[in-house]
Amino acid sequence: MSNVQDANSSFGNSTIAYIDRLNGQSVRVVAMIDTLPIPPALQSHLQQTWRITRQKLAYFRRELARSDGELQQDLEVLHATLLPEVISYQVKLGAMMIADTCPDQQYLNEWKSIWSNFDLD
């Protein structure tokens, strides 16, 4: 899994920029889920998981934007510590579902390209 320094380094340690990037990647994931030839129950599970993730990212972003001073610093540390681990878990879970149910490697390759900045091995 990626560590906090790796995940935030290209964003100058800006947690809001990091959340924005994750949101952009999750938009691509949501669009991709509709094209996956996987069982409806798995597709529904992935859709719900990423819908909730996007809602949480939006909440985190608003929470950071509204805060200032020490509270903002505390929230940045909290989010920088938790977000990479949570997203990495969801990315790996999605990759496993796709690998186990899609015989066409194209879908797994597309998934991996969306999340190329996370370790999927």
C-alpha positions as CSV (number, residue, x, y, z in Angstrom):
1,M,0.0,0.0,0.0
2,S,1.1,3.5,-0.6
3,N,2.3,5.5,2.4
4,V,1.2,9.0,3.3
5,Q,4.4,10.7,1.9
6,D,4.1,8.9,-1.5
7,A,0.4,9.6,-1.8
8,N,0.7,13.3,-1.0
9,S,4.1,14.2,-2.4
10,S,3.0,15.3,-5.8
11,F,0.4,17.6,-4.3
12,G,2.7,19.6,-2.0
13,N,1.0,17.9,1.0
14,S,-2.3,19.5,0.1
15,T,-5.0,17.3,1.4
16,I,-7.7,19.1,-0.5
17,A,-5.8,18.5,-3.8
18,Y,-5.4,14.9,-2.8
19,I,-9.1,14.5,-2.1
20,D,-9.9,16.3,-5.4
21,R,-7.7,13.8,-7.3
22,L,-9.3,10.8,-5.5
23,N,-12.7,12.2,-6.4
24,G,-11.7,12.5,-10.1
25,Q,-10.5,8.9,-10.1
26,S,-13.6,7.7,-8.4
27,V,-15.8,9.4,-11.1
28,R,-13.9,7.3,-13.6
29,V,-14.4,4.2,-11.5
30,V,-18.2,4.8,-11.3
31,A,-18.4,5.2,-15.0
32,M,-16.4,2.0,-15.6
33,I,-18.5,-0.1,-13.2
34,D,-21.5,0.3,-15.5
35,T,-19.5,-1.3,-18.3
36,L,-18.2,-4.3,-16.3
37,P,-19.5,-7.7,-17.4
38,I,-19.8,-8.9,-13.8
39,P,-22.7,-10.4,-11.9
40,P,-25.4,-7.9,-11.0
41,A,-24.9,-8.4,-7.3
42,L,-21.2,-7.5,-7.5
43,Q,-21.9,-4.6,-9.8
44,S,-24.4,-3.2,-7.4
45,H,-22.0,-3.7,-4.5
46,L,-19.2,-1.8,-6.3
47,Q,-21.6,1.0,-7.3
48,Q,-22.8,1.4,-3.8
49,T,-19.3,1.3,-2.3
50,W,-18.0,4.0,-4.7
51,R,-21.1,6.2,-4.3
52,I,-20.5,6.2,-0.6
53,T,-16.8,6.8,-1.1
54,R,-17.6,9.9,-3.3
55,Q,-20.0,11.2,-0.6
56,K,-17.3,10.8,2.1
57,L,-14.7,12.5,-0.1
58,A,-17.1,15.5,-0.6
59,Y,-17.7,15.6,3.1
60,F,-14.0,15.5,3.9
61,R,-13.3,18.3,1.4
62,R,-16.0,20.5,2.9
63,E,-14.9,19.8,6.4
64,L,-11.3,20.8,5.5
65,A,-12.3,23.9,3.6
66,R,-14.4,25.2,6.6
67,S,-11.7,24.6,9.2
68,D,-8.7,26.7,10.0
69,G,-5.7,26.8,12.4
70,E,-5.0,23.8,14.6
71,L,-8.2,22.0,13.7
72,Q,-7.3,22.2,10.0
73,Q,-3.9,20.8,10.7
74,D,-5.4,18.0,12.8
75,L,-7.9,17.1,10.1
76,E,-5.1,17.1,7.4
77,V,-3.1,14.7,9.5
78,L,-6.1,12.5,10.1
79,H,-7.2,12.5,6.4
80,A,-3.7,12.0,5.1
81,T,-3.3,9.0,7.4
82,L,-6.6,7.3,6.7
83,L,-7.5,8.1,3.1
84,P,-4.7,6.3,1.4
85,E,-5.3,3.1,3.4
86,V,-9.1,3.2,2.8
87,I,-8.8,3.9,-0.9
88,S,-6.1,1.3,-1.3
89,Y,-8.3,-1.4,0.3
90,Q,-11.2,-0.5,-2.0
91,V,-9.0,-0.5,-5.1
92,K,-7.6,-3.9,-4.3
93,L,-11.1,-5.3,-3.6
94,G,-12.4,-4.0,-6.9
95,A,-9.3,-5.4,-8.7
96,M,-10.0,-8.8,-7.1
97,M,-13.7,-8.8,-8.1
98,I,-12.8,-7.8,-11.7
99,A,-10.0,-10.4,-11.9
100,D,-12.2,-13.2,-10.6
101,T,-15.2,-12.5,-12.8
102,C,-14.0,-10.9,-16.0
103,P,-12.3,-13.2,-18.4
104,D,-11.2,-10.2,-20.6
105,Q,-8.0,-8.7,-19.1
106,Q,-8.9,-5.3,-20.6
107,Y,-11.2,-4.5,-17.7
108,L,-8.6,-5.2,-15.0
109,N,-6.0,-3.2,-17.1
110,E,-8.4,-0.3,-17.2
111,W,-9.0,-0.5,-13.5
112,K,-5.3,-0.5,-12.8
113,S,-4.7,2.4,-15.1
114,I,-7.2,4.5,-13.1
115,W,-5.4,3.7,-10.0
116,S,-1.8,3.7,-11.3
117,N,-0.6,5.7,-8.3
118,F,-1.6,3.0,-5.9
119,D,0.1,-0.3,-5.3
120,L,-2.2,-3.1,-6.5
121,D,0.1,-6.1,-6.0
